[in-house]
Amino acid sequence: MAVLLLVLLLALLFVGLGFLLKVLWWVAIVVLLIWVLGFVFRSADAAGSRRRWYRW
């Protein structure tokens, strides 16, 4: 009985981790798109001046 509970707990853990990893991939994609859009709009905003695209 304990082995069955351990297997079910491991299966639940792996399903939860898989879902979490899928969510983290979507979050990473959204953050990457926001970063790219910010880069594009910032470079278009500073097209006339010689500003750097990074802040430091």
HUWO-V864633 format. One record per residue. N is the residue number from 1. PHI is phi as a letter, one per 20 degrees, with the letter a starting at -180 (NA if undefined). PSI is psi as a letter, one per 40 degrees, with the letter a starting at -180 (* if undefined). Layout:
N_PHI_PSI + N_PHI_PSI
This chain:
1_NA_d + 2_f_d + 3_f_d + 4_f_d + 5_f_d + 6_f_d + 7_f_d + 8_f_d + 9_f_d + 10_f_d + 11_f_d + 12_f_d + 13_f_d + 14_f_d + 15_f_d + 16_f_d + 17_f_d + 18_f_d + 19_f_d + 20_f_d + 21_f_d + 22_f_d + 23_f_d + 24_f_d + 25_f_d + 26_f_d + 27_f_d + 28_f_d + 29_f_d + 30_f_d + 31_f_d + 32_f_d + 33_f_d + 34_f_d + 35_f_d + 36_f_d + 37_f_d + 38_f_d + 39_f_d + 40_f_d + 41_f_d + 42_f_d + 43_f_d + 44_f_d + 45_f_d + 46_d_f + 47_f_d + 48_f_d + 49_d_i + 50_e_f + 51_e_i + 52_e_i + 53_e_e + 54_d_i + 55_e_d + 56_e_*
